[in-house]
Amino acid sequence: MGSQRNGFKKESFILSVDVGTTSIRCHVYDKGAKIRGSCSSKVVPLYPEVGHVEMDPDALWNGFISVVKGAVQDAGVQMCQMEALGISTQRGTFTTWDRNTGVPFHNFISWQDQRAADLVKSWNRSCTMKAIHGVTKLHYFLTRQKRSLAASLIVFTTQHVTFRLVWALTHYKQVRQAVTEGNCCFGTIDTWLLFKLTKGLIHATDYSNASSTGIFDSYQMCWSGFLSSLVSLPLSIFPKVENTGQDFGSTDPSIFGVPIPIMSVMADQQAAMFGECCFDVGDVKITMGTGTFMDINTGNKPHTSVAGKSKHNLIDLSAQAHYRPVSPPPVGLYPLVGWKIGSEVVYLTEGNGADTGTAIKWAQELELFSDVQETSAMAYSVSDSDGVCFVPSFSGLQAPLNDPKACASLMGLKPSTTKSHLVRAILESVAFRNKQLYETMRETRIPISKIRVDGGVSSNDFIMQLTADLFGRKISRPQHNEMSCLGAAFVAGLGAGFWRTREELKKLQSTDKTFLPRGAHKEGAGSPSQEYIPVLQSWERALRRSMNWYSKP
């Protein structure tokens, strides 16, 4: 292990890169999973038209190379001491390129891009979809196959690759021509990086990334032939789907001076789950960054939830018969592949909210506070939000309400309202959104074992404590915030024999703080503190009033 020089062993390390929505980060990890060197660069989004969000593939590639070199330099070590490379990437962002020259046909089309919104809407409303839902519902009724249940709940979204790829094939002539000639490669960011790092030898992705595209069948574990033929996507352009942890080949020596084995490729939320050591069924990970992603480990079986079939209000309101809770439409939480390592497949079920960090950044730009670190103290400086409710839906409402036309709003303002009340209302809304996702998650009927939280917003003690109170459960926050990087490093390190077992990884975990629920309920009871029932009710009313705000003139 490591390189032998002058008769003594040199220390070896694991390199890991996370390509996020706003930045590319690289860390060099030692045996104790401590970060020995780091480097990051910004991702510059391009907005060629209203609603279009893109990234320059070459800028992304150059950023990737520079952070790897920068992190190794920062660690004060040499490239030859790198045992393996792990890669974690944002999901659903893709491009297409020429198989022979490696030149992209267009910029990366981001997961945030809305160019296919009308296409998605018309498909979701189409007779074809109604027929598919009808047939698959009947099939599920007759066979009780979970796969049919999942298909009967399919709703296309713009975050899935499907219709953005359909759009690209319709609008870019050279893509269509390359498909005809058999020269077109499609890939998410990980696939593009693998292709570039191996000088075109490898056109592959892993199961976690593939399952996040919306074109993958998580039950059959392959690209969906049915879906592809339904929307006319050529299967010939798709990459080979490989295990999450395996030898993907080595980086071409001309890039970093030495070949480095690429030992893991992983989607960022799944990587964060692995970094949090959520290896057991019922383990929950909440990442609170730009958006909130809540994932539960459902073990070796894909789990289809029919959320919205039961009461979906956040609190048991049987005592308040006059209060009408929000009743959302049914929502399918479609299963994702967490990772596939060797013969083991782990599935996750995920719910997400879009505007967590966005809401806090917006409040900062309004100068409600100057430093994010002040917000907890500001919220605690008042006993409540003075009846103010904030709805954090700058980009509509996701599950369980699913209303893209909802608006962000502040309600219940009075002359007595202070900045502190506004800040408290904004932070409360983040915790309330967590509660909503948590209730959706509980409908999977999987007993929840542990809850771990990461991401920039998780450093806010007020949000964390309120979330623990509302869940009625203990929540742990790790010392590192960047779990996606650590997860990809863990998978790569296990593959390279740098770490031996998952038990060893659990021992390397460092918890920064644990939040225990306060108030009139026991750990695990899952009911919010009594004092918050009326506040939650008001917030749900505010949510309802913010819905369907934007309508085309």
PLY file of the C-alpha trace (Angstrom):
ply
format ascii 1.0
element vertex 553
property float x
property float y
property float z
element edge 552
property int vertex1
property int vertex2
end_header
0.00 0.00 0.00
1.36 3.44 -0.86
4.60 3.88 -2.76
7.87 2.42 -1.54
10.76 4.88 -1.67
14.19 4.75 0.01
13.11 1.69 1.94
10.17 3.27 3.80
6.47 3.37 3.04
4.89 6.65 2.03
1.50 7.52 3.46
-1.35 7.06 0.98
-4.62 8.95 0.57
-8.04 8.93 -1.07
-9.06 11.74 -3.43
-12.71 12.68 -3.68
-14.44 15.29 -5.85
-18.00 16.55 -5.47
-19.47 18.44 -8.43
-22.36 20.42 -6.94
-24.76 23.01 -8.31
-22.72 26.00 -7.12
-19.19 24.63 -6.69
-16.72 21.81 -7.42
-14.87 20.64 -4.31
-12.02 18.23 -3.87
-10.73 16.78 -0.58
-7.73 14.59 0.17
-8.61 12.12 2.97
-6.23 10.18 5.19
-6.81 6.83 6.95
-8.70 8.56 9.78
-11.06 10.19 7.21
-9.55 13.55 8.14
-9.29 16.15 5.37
-5.60 16.78 4.67
-6.02 19.15 1.73
-8.86 20.89 -0.10
-9.58 23.04 -3.10
-12.77 24.36 -4.64
-13.90 26.36 -7.64
-17.21 27.98 -8.53
-19.64 26.55 -11.03
-20.89 29.36 -13.25
-24.47 28.76 -14.43
-25.42 30.12 -17.87
-28.90 31.48 -18.60
-29.14 31.66 -22.43
-32.92 32.23 -22.28
-35.56 32.68 -19.60
-36.02 29.34 -17.83
-32.93 27.81 -19.47
-30.09 26.84 -17.10
-26.85 25.46 -18.56
-23.19 24.82 -17.76
-20.16 24.87 -20.04
-18.74 21.28 -20.26
-15.18 22.54 -20.84
-15.34 24.94 -17.87
-16.58 22.05 -15.71
-13.77 19.79 -16.94
-11.11 22.47 -16.32
-12.59 23.16 -12.88
-12.42 19.43 -12.05
-8.75 19.17 -13.06
-7.77 22.33 -11.18
-9.44 21.34 -7.87
-7.78 17.90 -7.91
-4.33 19.44 -8.49
-5.08 22.20 -5.96
-6.19 19.82 -3.20
-3.12 17.57 -3.59
-0.89 20.67 -3.51
-2.77 21.99 -0.45
-2.18 18.67 1.32
1.56 19.05 0.63
1.76 15.54 -0.84
2.29 14.02 -4.29
-0.12 12.62 -6.88
1.58 9.22 -6.68
0.36 8.93 -3.07
-3.27 8.93 -4.20
-4.62 5.41 -3.80
-7.98 6.01 -5.51
-10.39 8.66 -6.77
-14.09 8.89 -5.87
-16.54 11.14 -7.76
-19.87 12.47 -6.51
-22.03 14.62 -8.79
-25.28 16.57 -8.88
-28.05 14.53 -10.47
-30.08 14.99 -13.62
-27.69 17.40 -15.40
-26.63 16.02 -18.79
-25.06 16.63 -22.18
-24.51 14.66 -25.41
-21.24 14.36 -27.34
-19.51 12.81 -30.33
-18.27 9.30 -29.53
-15.20 9.70 -31.76
-14.01 13.22 -31.00
-15.40 13.64 -27.46
-16.69 17.10 -28.44
-20.03 17.99 -26.78
-22.94 18.92 -29.08
-24.34 21.41 -26.55
-23.86 22.73 -23.02
-24.88 20.72 -19.98
-28.63 21.17 -19.44
-29.06 21.61 -15.68
-31.54 19.78 -13.44
-32.89 23.29 -12.64
-33.70 23.94 -16.31
-37.36 24.51 -17.19
-37.23 24.30 -21.02
-39.24 21.06 -21.05
-41.94 22.28 -18.60
-44.70 22.52 -21.22
-43.74 19.14 -22.68
-43.88 17.59 -19.19
-47.26 19.16 -18.49
-48.81 17.99 -21.76
-47.47 14.43 -21.25
-48.75 14.25 -17.68
-52.20 15.29 -18.94
-52.12 13.13 -22.08
-54.51 10.28 -22.86
-51.46 8.00 -23.21
-50.48 8.62 -19.56
-54.08 8.17 -18.40
-54.20 4.87 -20.28
-50.85 3.74 -18.79
-52.04 4.65 -15.29
-55.29 2.77 -15.87
-53.68 -0.38 -17.27
-50.93 -0.51 -14.62
-53.44 0.09 -11.79
-55.47 -2.84 -13.07
-52.29 -4.94 -13.39
-51.34 -4.06 -9.80
-54.86 -4.97 -8.63
-54.54 -8.39 -10.30
-50.89 -9.20 -9.56
-49.97 -7.01 -6.54
-46.64 -6.32 -8.27
-44.94 -3.29 -6.70
-43.53 -2.38 -10.10
-47.05 -1.90 -11.52
-48.00 0.23 -8.54
-44.97 2.44 -9.19
-45.84 2.72 -12.89
-49.44 3.66 -12.04
-48.09 6.61 -10.04
-45.50 7.89 -12.52
-45.65 11.65 -12.90
-42.98 13.26 -15.08
-41.10 16.26 -13.67
-38.65 18.72 -15.22
-35.97 17.54 -12.74
-35.90 14.17 -14.50
-33.68 13.99 -17.58
-36.39 12.40 -19.77
-38.05 15.39 -21.43
-35.03 17.68 -21.42
-33.32 14.96 -23.46
-36.36 14.69 -25.74
-36.10 18.48 -26.16
-32.38 18.26 -27.07
-33.04 15.54 -29.66
-35.82 17.66 -31.17
-33.90 20.96 -31.23
-30.28 20.00 -32.02
-29.87 18.70 -35.57
-26.30 17.43 -35.04
-27.46 15.30 -32.09
-30.07 13.61 -34.31
-27.49 13.13 -37.06
-24.99 11.57 -34.61
-27.72 9.21 -33.35
-28.36 8.09 -36.94
-24.64 7.51 -37.49
-24.25 5.69 -34.14
-21.81 8.34 -32.85
-23.88 9.94 -30.09
-23.08 9.53 -26.40
-25.48 10.69 -23.70
-24.32 11.19 -20.15
-24.85 12.92 -16.84
-21.87 14.81 -15.37
-20.24 11.64 -13.96
-20.37 9.90 -17.36
-18.81 12.90 -19.12
-16.01 13.06 -16.51
-15.31 9.31 -16.82
-15.15 9.65 -20.61
-12.72 12.57 -20.37
-10.57 11.09 -17.57
-10.08 7.84 -19.52
-9.57 9.63 -22.88
-12.77 8.14 -24.32
-12.20 4.54 -23.21
-15.11 4.41 -20.75
-18.73 5.39 -21.46
-20.41 4.39 -18.19
-22.41 5.56 -15.19
-23.39 3.89 -11.93
-26.76 2.67 -10.62
-27.28 5.62 -8.23
-26.87 8.19 -11.03
-28.86 6.16 -13.58
-31.81 5.71 -11.19
-31.95 9.48 -10.66
-32.52 10.25 -14.37
-36.13 9.04 -14.50
-35.32 6.82 -17.53
-34.13 3.87 -15.44
-36.18 0.91 -14.24
-35.17 0.43 -10.59
-37.04 -2.90 -10.48
-35.34 -4.51 -13.50
-32.09 -2.58 -12.82
-31.64 -1.41 -16.42
-32.53 1.50 -18.71
-36.29 1.43 -19.28
-36.98 0.14 -22.78
-40.68 0.83 -22.29
-40.19 4.47 -21.31
-37.57 5.05 -24.02
-39.82 3.73 -26.77
-42.78 5.67 -25.31
-41.00 9.02 -25.71
-38.74 7.96 -28.64
-35.35 7.99 -26.92
-32.69 5.83 -28.65
-31.23 3.33 -26.14
-28.01 3.25 -28.23
-26.87 6.59 -26.74
-27.05 5.49 -23.08
-23.95 4.61 -21.05
-23.34 1.18 -19.55
-24.59 1.03 -15.95
-21.94 -0.26 -13.53
-21.67 -0.87 -9.78
-21.23 2.24 -7.62
-18.03 0.91 -6.10
-15.73 -0.77 -8.59
-12.68 -0.13 -10.74
-13.91 2.17 -13.51
-10.42 2.30 -15.02
-7.59 4.72 -14.28
-7.18 8.36 -15.19
-5.02 8.79 -18.29
-1.43 9.43 -17.06
-1.20 12.58 -19.18
-3.81 14.30 -16.96
-2.27 14.14 -13.45
1.19 12.76 -14.30
0.33 9.32 -12.88
-2.66 7.02 -13.43
-5.15 7.11 -10.50
-7.74 4.31 -10.21
-11.33 5.67 -10.32
-13.00 3.49 -7.67
-16.40 5.10 -7.16
-18.94 7.13 -9.08
-21.99 8.25 -7.16
-24.99 10.64 -7.20
-24.60 13.33 -4.53
-27.59 12.56 -2.26
-26.82 8.84 -2.30
-23.16 9.64 -1.58
-24.17 11.82 1.39
-26.25 8.88 2.67
-23.17 6.64 2.51
-21.00 9.33 4.09
-23.46 9.47 7.01
-23.07 5.65 7.37
-26.82 5.17 6.89
-26.24 1.52 6.02
-29.23 -0.01 7.80
-32.92 -0.22 6.88
-34.79 2.72 8.44
-31.75 5.02 8.61
-32.70 8.55 7.53
-30.45 11.25 6.13
-31.53 14.87 5.71
-29.31 17.12 3.59
-30.15 20.80 3.94
-28.38 22.87 1.34
-29.88 24.88 -1.54
-32.81 22.46 -1.17
-33.69 19.80 1.40
-33.34 16.12 0.52
-34.70 13.54 2.93
-33.80 9.90 2.21
-34.66 6.68 3.98
-32.79 3.40 3.50
-35.40 0.82 2.43
-32.95 -2.08 2.19
-32.66 -4.52 -0.70
-36.19 -3.96 -2.01
-37.45 -0.95 -3.97
-40.24 0.69 -2.01
-43.21 2.39 -3.62
-45.09 4.75 -1.36
-48.57 5.92 -2.14
-48.31 9.11 -0.15
-51.40 11.22 0.12
-53.75 8.29 0.54
-53.89 8.85 4.27
-54.31 12.06 6.26
-51.46 14.26 5.18
-51.84 17.13 7.56
-48.87 17.57 9.85
-50.72 17.17 13.12
-53.59 15.09 14.35
-56.45 17.53 14.13
-59.31 15.23 15.06
-59.90 17.43 18.09
-60.26 20.55 15.96
-63.08 19.55 13.67
-63.52 23.09 12.38
-60.00 23.15 10.89
-59.69 21.79 7.37
-56.21 20.39 6.73
-54.41 20.64 3.41
-55.37 17.60 1.36
-52.71 16.99 -1.26
-53.04 14.78 -4.32
-51.48 11.31 -4.16
-47.74 11.41 -4.68
-45.56 8.50 -5.67
-42.19 8.48 -3.96
-40.39 6.56 -6.66
-37.57 4.31 -5.45
-33.96 5.28 -6.12
-30.93 3.03 -6.06
-28.74 4.15 -3.15
-25.75 2.11 -4.25
-24.78 -1.24 -5.69
-21.54 -2.65 -4.33
-20.70 -6.23 -5.28
-23.99 -8.14 -5.28
-25.57 -5.87 -2.65
-28.16 -3.36 -3.82
-29.53 -0.76 -1.40
-32.64 1.23 -2.28
-33.72 4.62 -0.97
-36.98 6.52 -0.96
-36.59 10.29 -1.20
-38.62 13.44 -0.70
-37.33 16.93 -1.41
-38.07 20.61 -0.86
-36.50 23.12 -3.20
-35.90 26.37 -1.35
-34.14 25.82 1.97
-30.85 27.67 1.49
-32.51 29.92 -1.10
-34.91 31.34 1.54
-32.10 32.08 3.99
-29.91 33.66 1.29
-32.87 35.81 0.20
-33.39 37.03 3.79
-29.68 37.88 3.98
-29.81 39.87 0.74
-32.76 41.82 2.19
-30.37 42.63 5.07
-32.62 41.05 7.72
-29.24 39.92 9.13
-25.62 40.22 8.00
-24.18 36.87 9.11
-26.09 33.57 8.89
-24.58 32.65 12.27
-26.69 35.39 13.92
-30.02 33.93 12.82
-30.37 31.35 15.63
-29.84 34.01 18.31
-32.28 36.37 16.56
-34.96 33.66 16.43
-34.42 32.78 20.09
-34.56 36.48 21.09
-38.36 36.46 20.62
-40.74 33.95 22.20
-42.63 33.33 18.94
-42.98 34.72 15.41
-45.83 37.05 16.49
-48.24 35.26 14.15
-46.05 35.71 11.06
-45.92 32.77 8.62
-43.39 32.39 5.81
-44.01 30.08 2.84
-40.62 29.16 1.28
-41.77 28.32 -2.24
-39.64 30.41 -4.59
-39.80 27.54 -7.06
-43.25 26.18 -6.29
-44.15 23.48 -3.79
-42.84 19.92 -4.13
-44.22 16.75 -2.50
-46.64 16.29 -0.88
-48.43 19.33 -2.37
-46.87 19.49 -5.83
-47.95 22.94 -6.97
-45.45 24.60 -9.35
-47.64 27.74 -9.33
-47.40 28.38 -5.58
-45.69 31.63 -4.56
-43.33 32.46 -1.70
-45.08 34.68 0.83
-45.00 36.33 4.25
-48.39 36.46 5.97
-49.69 37.82 9.25
-47.52 40.98 9.33
-48.39 43.60 11.98
-46.99 47.00 13.01
-45.41 45.15 15.97
-43.50 42.75 13.67
-39.70 43.07 14.05
-36.78 41.70 12.03
-36.39 38.98 14.67
-40.00 37.86 14.14
-39.40 37.66 10.37
-36.18 35.69 10.82
-37.89 33.31 13.25
-40.78 32.78 10.79
-38.31 31.99 7.98
-36.35 29.49 10.10
-39.58 27.93 11.39
-40.76 27.40 7.80
-37.65 25.31 7.09
-38.38 23.07 10.10
-42.08 22.86 9.13
-41.07 21.76 5.64
-38.87 19.08 7.25
-41.88 17.93 9.24
-43.94 17.69 6.04
-41.30 15.56 4.33
-40.92 13.44 7.48
-44.65 12.67 7.54
-44.50 11.69 3.85
-41.55 9.43 4.69
-43.35 7.78 7.61
-45.98 6.59 5.18
-43.45 4.11 3.78
-44.30 2.17 6.99
-40.61 1.49 7.52
-39.66 1.94 11.20
-37.22 4.87 11.33
-34.07 4.04 13.28
-31.62 6.94 13.24
-31.72 10.43 11.74
-28.58 12.25 10.66
-28.50 15.75 9.18
-25.89 17.51 7.03
-25.58 20.45 4.60
-24.90 24.15 5.21
-28.31 24.97 6.73
-27.93 22.20 9.33
-25.41 24.40 11.17
-28.41 26.45 12.39
-29.20 25.29 15.94
-32.67 26.84 16.02
-33.80 24.88 12.92
-32.21 21.68 14.21
-33.79 21.91 17.67
-37.23 22.74 16.27
-36.95 19.86 13.78
-36.11 17.46 16.64
-39.09 18.81 18.62
-41.49 18.42 15.68
-40.27 14.91 14.86
-40.20 13.91 18.51
-36.86 12.23 17.77
-33.17 12.57 18.38
-31.21 14.11 15.48
-27.42 13.94 15.04
-25.31 16.42 13.13
-21.79 15.43 12.00
-18.73 17.66 12.23
-18.16 17.68 8.47
-20.81 19.34 6.34
-19.62 17.92 3.04
-20.99 14.40 3.23
-21.24 13.76 -0.54
-17.46 14.04 -0.85
-16.91 11.78 2.15
-19.41 9.18 0.87
-17.69 8.91 -2.52
-14.33 8.67 -0.68
-15.67 5.89 1.60
-16.89 3.81 -1.37
-13.62 4.33 -3.28
-11.55 3.57 -0.17
-13.43 0.33 0.55
-12.90 -0.75 -3.07
-9.17 -0.01 -2.91
-8.73 -1.78 0.45
-7.79 1.56 2.05
-10.57 0.90 4.59
-11.63 -2.66 5.33
-15.19 -2.67 6.62
-18.24 -0.49 7.13
-17.87 -0.94 10.88
-14.48 0.75 10.56
-16.15 3.65 8.71
-18.77 4.04 11.47
-15.96 4.41 14.01
-14.48 7.26 11.94
-17.71 9.23 12.23
-17.58 12.34 14.34
-20.80 13.85 15.69
-20.73 17.58 16.29
-24.01 17.86 18.19
-27.08 15.83 19.08
-30.51 17.47 19.35
-33.03 15.84 21.68
-36.73 16.63 21.42
-38.12 18.91 24.11
-41.76 19.45 25.05
-44.66 17.30 26.04
-43.77 14.10 24.25
-41.29 11.27 24.52
-38.53 10.36 22.10
-40.09 8.58 19.12
-43.65 9.71 19.81
-43.58 11.75 16.63
-46.07 14.38 17.74
-45.12 18.06 17.82
-44.87 20.01 21.07
-48.30 21.29 22.04
-47.22 24.94 21.74
-46.52 24.42 18.04
-49.90 22.98 17.05
-51.56 26.39 16.42
-48.42 27.69 14.65
-48.38 24.67 12.33
-52.10 25.17 11.65
-51.50 28.80 10.66
-48.58 27.79 8.46
-50.70 25.18 6.66
-53.35 27.87 6.05
-50.64 30.14 4.65
-49.46 27.29 2.37
-52.98 26.85 1.04
-53.35 30.56 0.34
-50.03 30.64 -1.54
-51.05 27.85 -3.89
-52.04 28.42 -7.52
-50.88 32.05 -7.34
-49.17 32.27 -10.72
-51.50 31.77 -13.62
-50.72 32.72 -17.19
-52.63 35.87 -18.28
0 1
1 2
2 3
3 4
4 5
5 6
6 7
7 8
8 9
9 10
10 11
11 12
12 13
13 14
14 15
15 16
16 17
17 18
18 19
19 20
20 21
21 22
22 23
23 24
24 25
25 26
26 27
27 28
28 29
29 30
30 31
31 32
32 33
33 34
34 35
35 36
36 37
37 38
38 39
39 40
40 41
41 42
42 43
43 44
44 45
45 46
46 47
47 48
48 49
49 50
50 51
51 52
52 53
53 54
54 55
55 56
56 57
57 58
58 59
59 60
60 61
61 62
62 63
63 64
64 65
65 66
66 67
67 68
68 69
69 70
70 71
71 72
72 73
73 74
74 75
75 76
76 77
77 78
78 79
79 80
80 81
81 82
82 83
83 84
84 85
85 86
86 87
87 88
88 89
89 90
90 91
91 92
92 93
93 94
94 95
95 96
96 97
97 98
98 99
99 100
100 101
101 102
102 103
103 104
104 105
105 106
106 107
107 108
108 109
109 110
110 111
111 112
112 113
113 114
114 115
115 116
116 117
117 118
118 119
119 120
120 121
121 122
122 123
123 124
124 125
125 126
126 127
127 128
128 129
129 130
130 131
131 132
132 133
133 134
134 135
135 136
136 137
137 138
138 139
139 140
140 141
141 142
142 143
143 144
144 145
145 146
146 147
147 148
148 149
149 150
150 151
151 152
152 153
153 154
154 155
155 156
156 157
157 158
158 159
159 160
160 161
161 162
162 163
163 164
164 165
165 166
166 167
167 168
168 169
169 170
170 171
171 172
172 173
173 174
174 175
175 176
176 177
177 178
178 179
179 180
180 181
181 182
182 183
183 184
184 185
185 186
186 187
187 188
188 189
189 190
190 191
191 192
192 193
193 194
194 195
195 196
196 197
197 198
198 199
199 200
200 201
201 202
202 203
203 204
204 205
205 206
206 207
207 208
208 209
209 210
210 211
211 212
212 213
213 214
214 215
215 216
216 217
217 218
218 219
219 220
220 221
221 222
222 223
223 224
224 225
225 226
226 227
227 228
228 229
229 230
230 231
231 232
232 233
233 234
234 235
235 236
236 237
237 238
238 239
239 240
240 241
241 242
242 243
243 244
244 245
245 246
246 247
247 248
248 249
249 250
250 251
251 252
252 253
253 254
254 255
255 256
256 257
257 258
258 259
259 260
260 261
261 262
262 263
263 264
264 265
265 266
266 267
267 268
268 269
269 270
270 271
271 272
272 273
273 274
274 275
275 276
276 277
277 278
278 279
279 280
280 281
281 282
282 283
283 284
284 285
285 286
286 287
287 288
288 289
289 290
290 291
291 292
292 293
293 294
294 295
295 296
296 297
297 298
298 299
299 300
300 301
301 302
302 303
303 304
304 305
305 306
306 307
307 308
308 309
309 310
310 311
311 312
312 313
313 314
314 315
315 316
316 317
317 318
318 319
319 320
320 321
321 322
322 323
323 324
324 325
325 326
326 327
327 328
328 329
329 330
330 331
331 332
332 333
333 334
334 335
335 336
336 337
337 338
338 339
339 340
340 341
341 342
342 343
343 344
344 345
345 346
346 347
347 348
348 349
349 350
350 351
351 352
352 353
353 354
354 355
355 356
356 357
357 358
358 359
359 360
360 361
361 362
362 363
363 364
364 365
365 366
366 367
367 368
368 369
369 370
370 371
371 372
372 373
373 374
374 375
375 376
376 377
377 378
378 379
379 380
380 381
381 382
382 383
383 384
384 385
385 386
386 387
387 388
388 389
389 390
390 391
391 392
392 393
393 394
394 395
395 396
396 397
397 398
398 399
399 400
400 401
401 402
402 403
403 404
404 405
405 406
406 407
407 408
408 409
409 410
410 411
411 412
412 413
413 414
414 415
415 416
416 417
417 418
418 419
419 420
420 421
421 422
422 423
423 424
424 425
425 426
426 427
427 428
428 429
429 430
430 431
431 432
432 433
433 434
434 435
435 436
436 437
437 438
438 439
439 440
440 441
441 442
442 443
443 444
444 445
445 446
446 447
447 448
448 449
449 450
450 451
451 452
452 453
453 454
454 455
455 456
456 457
457 458
458 459
459 460
460 461
461 462
462 463
463 464
464 465
465 466
466 467
467 468
468 469
469 470
470 471
471 472
472 473
473 474
474 475
475 476
476 477
477 478
478 479
479 480
480 481
481 482
482 483
483 484
484 485
485 486
486 487
487 488
488 489
489 490
490 491
491 492
492 493
493 494
494 495
495 496
496 497
497 498
498 499
499 500
500 501
501 502
502 503
503 504
504 505
505 506
506 507
507 508
508 509
509 510
510 511
511 512
512 513
513 514
514 515
515 516
516 517
517 518
518 519
519 520
520 521
521 522
522 523
523 524
524 525
525 526
526 527
527 528
528 529
529 530
530 531
531 532
532 533
533 534
534 535
535 536
536 537
537 538
538 539
539 540
540 541
541 542
542 543
543 544
544 545
545 546
546 547
547 548
548 549
549 550
550 551
551 552
